Amino acid sequence: MNIDMIRAAAQRLEGHARRTPLLTSPFLDEIAGRRVIVKPECLQHTGSFKFRGGWSAVSALDPETRKRGVIAFSSGNHAQGVAFAAAQHGAPAVIIMPNDAPRLKIDNTRALGAEVVLYNRPDGEAREEVGARIASERGLTLIKPYDEPQVIAGQGTCGLEIATQAAEMGVDTADVLVCCGGGGLTSGIALALEADAPGLRARPCEPEGFDDVTRSLLSGHIERNATTSGSLCDAIITPAPGDITFPIMSRLCGPGLVVTEDEALHAMALAFLRLKIVVEPGGAVALAAALFHGDEIEGDDVIAVCTGGNVDPDVFKLALDRFA
């Protein structure tokens, strides 16, 4: 996993991925006590950064392998990214999704042309086992959600954009806060920043009770979450950081930041009111950290990546009812 792979992925994504902007609001700056710069990947195709990794991985396959089809497991955003990328390449896709995933994400994945197979996450059924069985039976190529080099390369293209856009704004020193599950986006951004903006430092952000990456960075070895369900921030709930992503994050990232569900919901409401964007709970934790954990951040500027906007209407209403 290296910067050359990220640059190659950027070339394959040229003309396919959206170059999402950087957004600011004086109202958010006042809350945070510094300038808050938001990278809204919720505006990306399929509503999250995951399109980048999905396209990168599918487009990197040789034509014969791609023709046989791909398989992925995801709570929703990776599912949609891979499903859309596969459809655009004319390849069949099977997506393994938890039966407690938001209905919107399940429906959207099917609408994008993928076959959805549900597994029982609350009762501990292993998605890896389900996926491995189907992949073997049908000769499909597995595209992992984060611990996969071509997926990380695609996610890293977000970091290349941040480096260029921050320089255009005159920002050369800042923490870049990233909503973090298994670490694919965080490690990809960290590698891109190391190469193109060494004054910017990636920092993983996680929900309370599911802070495996933060704990792993503190202990120096991979820590696991006790459970992988039971949070509104479903998009970034993973068992543990990846074997590929963790060494990258250990070398390049600053300390993790942990926010509460209420802080994530509050950030969702503020993103809607002040930036006019829709963000899901898991996609709002970086903004929540920027707004409500300023004492753990240094510098006059902070960059927060809003990673996804695929939120069920009732959850979005909950955020607005509480904090709008």
C-alpha positions as CSV (number, residue, x, y, z in Angstrom):
1,M,0.0,0.0,0.0
2,N,1.7,3.2,-1.2
3,I,1.1,6.7,-2.6
4,D,1.6,5.4,-6.2
5,M,-1.4,3.2,-5.9
6,I,-3.5,6.1,-4.7
7,R,-2.3,8.3,-7.6
8,A,-3.2,5.4,-10.0
9,A,-6.6,5.1,-8.4
10,A,-7.1,8.9,-8.9
11,Q,-6.5,8.5,-12.6
12,R,-9.0,5.6,-12.9
13,L,-11.5,7.7,-10.9
14,E,-11.0,10.8,-13.1
15,G,-14.3,11.8,-14.6
16,H,-16.2,9.3,-12.4
17,A,-15.9,10.5,-8.8
18,R,-17.1,13.9,-7.7
19,R,-14.5,16.3,-6.4
20,T,-16.3,17.3,-3.3
21,P,-15.7,20.9,-2.0
22,L,-14.5,22.3,1.3
23,L,-17.3,24.1,3.2
24,T,-17.2,26.6,6.1
25,S,-19.6,28.4,8.3
26,P,-19.0,31.2,10.8
27,F,-21.7,29.6,13.0
28,L,-19.7,26.4,13.3
29,D,-16.4,28.3,13.8
30,E,-18.0,30.1,16.8
31,I,-19.0,26.8,18.4
32,A,-15.6,25.2,17.8
33,G,-13.5,28.2,18.7
34,R,-11.5,27.8,15.5
35,R,-12.2,27.6,11.8
36,V,-13.9,24.4,10.9
37,I,-13.4,23.2,7.3
38,V,-15.8,20.4,6.2
39,K,-15.2,17.9,3.3
40,P,-18.7,16.7,2.5
41,E,-18.2,13.2,1.1
42,C,-21.9,12.8,1.8
43,L,-22.2,14.5,-1.7
44,Q,-20.2,11.8,-3.4
45,H,-21.9,9.2,-5.7
46,T,-24.0,6.8,-3.6
47,G,-23.9,9.2,-0.7
48,S,-20.5,8.4,0.7
49,F,-16.8,8.2,0.1
50,K,-17.2,4.5,-0.3
51,F,-17.8,5.0,-4.0
52,R,-14.1,5.9,-4.4
53,G,-12.9,2.6,-3.0
54,G,-15.6,0.6,-4.8
55,W,-14.7,2.0,-8.2
56,S,-10.9,1.7,-7.5
57,A,-11.2,-2.0,-6.7
58,V,-13.6,-2.9,-9.4
59,S,-11.8,-1.0,-12.1
60,A,-8.4,-2.6,-11.1
61,L,-9.7,-6.1,-11.8
62,D,-8.8,-7.8,-15.1
63,P,-11.7,-8.0,-17.5
64,E,-12.3,-11.7,-17.2
65,T,-12.2,-11.7,-13.4
66,R,-14.6,-8.7,-13.3
67,K,-17.0,-10.4,-15.7
68,R,-17.5,-13.3,-13.2
69,G,-18.6,-10.8,-10.6
70,V,-17.7,-9.4,-7.2
71,I,-18.9,-9.9,-3.7
72,A,-18.7,-7.5,-0.7
73,F,-19.9,-7.3,2.9
74,S,-21.1,-4.0,4.3
75,S,-23.7,-2.3,6.5
76,G,-24.6,-0.2,3.6
77,N,-22.2,2.4,2.3
78,H,-19.5,0.1,0.9
79,A,-22.4,-2.0,-0.4
80,Q,-23.7,0.8,-2.4
81,G,-20.3,1.9,-3.6
82,V,-19.4,-1.6,-4.9
83,A,-22.9,-2.2,-6.3
84,F,-22.8,1.0,-8.3
85,A,-19.2,0.5,-9.5
86,A,-20.0,-3.0,-10.6
87,A,-23.1,-2.0,-12.4
88,Q,-21.2,0.7,-14.3
89,H,-18.6,-1.9,-15.3
90,G,-21.3,-4.4,-16.4
91,A,-20.3,-6.9,-13.6
92,P,-22.7,-8.8,-11.3
93,A,-22.4,-8.0,-7.6
94,V,-23.5,-9.8,-4.5
95,I,-23.6,-7.8,-1.2
96,I,-23.7,-9.4,2.2
97,M,-25.5,-7.0,4.6
98,P,-26.5,-7.3,8.3
99,N,-30.2,-7.7,8.8
100,D,-30.2,-4.7,11.2
101,A,-28.8,-2.3,8.6
102,P,-30.8,0.8,7.9
103,R,-33.6,-0.1,5.5
104,L,-32.6,2.8,3.2
105,K,-29.2,1.3,2.6
106,I,-30.6,-2.2,1.9
107,D,-33.2,-0.8,-0.5
108,N,-30.6,1.4,-2.3
109,T,-28.2,-1.4,-2.7
110,R,-30.8,-3.6,-4.4
111,A,-31.9,-0.6,-6.5
112,L,-28.4,-0.3,-7.8
113,G,-28.6,-3.8,-9.2
114,A,-26.9,-5.9,-6.6
115,E,-28.2,-9.1,-5.1
116,V,-28.4,-8.6,-1.3
117,V,-27.9,-11.5,1.1
118,L,-28.8,-10.6,4.7
119,Y,-26.9,-12.2,7.7
120,N,-27.9,-12.1,11.4
121,R,-25.4,-9.6,12.9
122,P,-27.1,-9.2,16.3
123,D,-26.9,-13.0,17.0
124,G,-23.2,-13.1,16.0
125,E,-23.4,-14.7,12.5
126,A,-20.0,-14.0,10.8
127,R,-20.3,-12.1,7.5
128,E,-16.9,-13.3,6.5
129,E,-18.1,-16.9,6.6
130,V,-21.2,-16.1,4.6
131,G,-19.2,-14.2,2.0
132,A,-16.5,-16.8,1.7
133,R,-19.0,-19.6,1.1
134,I,-20.9,-17.6,-1.6
135,A,-17.6,-16.4,-3.3
136,S,-16.4,-20.0,-3.5
137,E,-19.6,-21.4,-4.9
138,R,-19.9,-18.7,-7.6
139,G,-16.3,-17.8,-8.4
140,L,-16.8,-14.2,-7.2
141,T,-14.0,-11.8,-6.2
142,L,-14.2,-10.5,-2.7
143,I,-13.8,-6.7,-2.2
144,K,-13.3,-6.1,1.4
145,P,-14.7,-2.9,3.0
146,Y,-11.4,-1.5,4.3
147,D,-8.5,-4.0,4.6
148,E,-8.0,-4.2,0.8
149,P,-5.2,-2.2,-0.9
150,Q,-7.2,-1.1,-3.9
151,V,-10.0,0.0,-1.7
152,I,-7.6,2.0,0.5
153,A,-6.1,3.5,-2.7
154,G,-9.5,4.7,-3.8
155,Q,-10.3,6.2,-0.4
156,G,-6.9,7.9,-0.4
157,T,-8.0,10.0,-3.4
158,C,-10.1,12.0,-0.9
159,G,-6.8,12.9,0.9
160,L,-5.2,14.0,-2.4
161,E,-8.2,16.4,-2.8
162,I,-7.9,17.7,0.7
163,A,-4.2,18.4,0.3
164,T,-4.8,20.4,-2.9
165,Q,-7.9,22.2,-1.6
166,A,-6.4,23.1,1.8
167,A,-3.4,24.6,0.0
168,E,-5.7,26.7,-2.1
169,M,-7.2,28.0,1.2
170,G,-3.8,28.7,2.6
171,V,-4.0,26.0,5.2
172,D,-0.8,24.1,5.6
173,T,-1.1,23.0,9.2
174,A,-4.2,21.3,10.7
175,D,-5.7,18.1,12.1
176,V,-7.8,16.3,9.5
177,L,-10.6,14.4,11.4
178,V,-11.9,11.3,9.8
179,C,-14.9,9.1,10.7
180,C,-13.2,5.7,11.3
181,G,-14.4,2.2,11.2
182,G,-11.8,-0.3,10.0
183,G,-9.5,2.5,8.9
184,G,-9.6,2.3,5.1
185,L,-10.4,6.0,4.6
186,T,-8.3,7.1,7.5
187,S,-5.2,5.2,6.4
188,G,-5.7,6.3,2.7
189,I,-6.0,9.9,3.7
190,A,-3.0,9.7,6.0
191,L,-0.8,8.3,3.1
192,A,-2.0,11.0,0.8
193,L,-1.3,13.7,3.3
194,E,2.1,12.3,4.1
195,A,3.0,12.7,0.4
196,D,1.3,16.0,-0.5
197,A,0.6,17.9,2.7
198,P,2.9,16.8,5.5
199,G,1.6,19.6,7.7
200,L,-1.8,18.1,7.8
201,R,-2.3,15.1,10.2
202,A,-5.1,12.5,10.0
203,R,-6.9,11.6,13.2
204,P,-9.5,8.9,13.5
205,C,-12.9,9.7,15.1
206,E,-15.2,7.1,16.6
207,P,-18.4,6.7,18.6
208,E,-18.3,6.0,22.3
209,G,-18.3,2.3,23.1
210,F,-16.9,1.4,19.6
211,D,-13.5,3.1,19.9
212,D,-11.3,0.1,18.8
213,V,-8.9,2.3,16.7
214,T,-8.5,4.9,19.4
215,R,-7.7,2.2,21.9
216,S,-5.4,0.4,19.5
217,L,-3.4,3.5,18.8
218,L,-2.9,4.0,22.6
219,S,-1.9,0.4,23.3
220,G,0.2,-0.2,20.2
221,H,-1.6,-3.3,19.1
222,I,-5.0,-4.2,17.6
223,E,-7.9,-4.0,20.1
224,R,-11.3,-5.4,19.4
225,N,-14.8,-4.1,20.1
226,A,-16.9,-6.2,22.5
227,T,-19.9,-6.0,20.1
228,T,-20.5,-4.9,16.5
229,S,-24.1,-3.7,16.9
230,G,-26.2,-1.4,19.0
231,S,-25.1,2.1,17.8
232,L,-26.8,4.7,15.6
233,C,-23.3,5.1,14.0
234,D,-23.7,1.7,12.1
235,A,-21.6,2.9,9.2
236,I,-18.4,2.8,11.2
237,I,-19.0,-0.1,13.5
238,T,-16.4,-2.7,12.8
239,P,-14.8,-5.5,14.9
240,A,-11.3,-4.1,14.9
241,P,-8.9,-2.1,12.8
242,G,-7.5,-3.9,9.8
243,D,-4.2,-5.7,9.5
244,I,-3.2,-3.4,6.6
245,T,-4.8,-0.2,7.9
246,F,-3.6,-0.4,11.5
247,P,0.2,-0.2,10.8
248,I,-0.4,2.8,8.5
249,M,-2.5,4.6,11.1
250,S,0.0,3.8,13.9
251,R,2.8,5.4,11.8
252,L,1.0,8.4,10.5
253,C,-2.1,9.3,12.6
254,G,-2.6,11.4,15.7
255,P,-4.6,10.3,18.7
256,G,-8.1,9.2,18.1
257,L,-11.2,11.2,19.2
258,V,-14.3,9.6,20.7
259,V,-17.8,11.2,20.6
260,T,-21.2,10.4,22.1
261,E,-24.2,9.5,20.0
262,D,-25.9,12.7,21.1
263,E,-22.9,14.7,19.9
264,A,-23.1,12.9,16.5
265,L,-26.8,13.8,16.3
266,H,-26.1,17.4,17.3
267,A,-23.5,17.6,14.5
268,M,-26.0,16.2,12.0
269,A,-28.5,18.9,12.9
270,L,-25.8,21.6,12.7
271,A,-24.6,20.3,9.3
272,F,-28.1,20.6,8.0
273,L,-28.8,24.0,9.5
274,R,-25.5,25.7,8.8
275,L,-24.0,23.9,5.8
276,K,-27.3,22.6,4.2
277,I,-26.0,19.0,3.9
278,V,-27.5,15.7,5.1
279,V,-25.1,13.6,7.2
280,E,-25.8,10.2,8.8
281,P,-24.7,9.5,12.4
282,G,-21.6,7.6,11.5
283,G,-20.7,10.2,9.0
284,A,-21.0,13.0,11.5
285,V,-18.6,11.9,14.2
286,A,-15.6,13.8,12.8
287,L,-17.6,17.0,12.7
288,A,-18.9,16.3,16.2
289,A,-15.3,15.9,17.4
290,A,-14.3,19.2,15.7
291,L,-17.3,21.0,17.3
292,F,-17.4,19.6,20.8
293,H,-13.9,18.3,21.5
294,G,-11.9,21.4,20.8
295,D,-9.8,21.0,23.9
296,E,-8.3,17.9,22.2
297,I,-7.4,19.7,19.0
298,E,-4.6,22.2,18.4
299,G,-4.3,25.0,15.8
300,D,-6.4,27.7,14.2
301,D,-8.0,25.4,11.7
302,V,-9.5,21.9,11.7
303,I,-10.7,19.8,8.7
304,A,-13.5,17.4,9.3
305,V,-14.6,14.8,6.7
306,C,-18.4,14.2,6.7
307,T,-18.2,10.7,5.3
308,G,-21.7,9.7,4.4
309,G,-25.3,10.9,4.2
310,N,-27.4,7.7,3.9
311,V,-29.6,8.2,6.9
312,D,-33.1,6.8,7.5
313,P,-35.7,9.6,7.7
314,D,-36.7,8.7,11.3
315,V,-33.1,9.0,12.5
316,F,-32.6,12.3,10.7
317,K,-35.9,13.5,12.3
318,L,-34.6,12.5,15.7
319,A,-31.5,14.7,15.2
320,L,-33.5,17.7,14.1
321,D,-36.1,17.2,16.9
322,R,-33.4,17.2,19.5
323,F,-31.1,19.8,18.3
324,A,-32.6,22.0,15.6
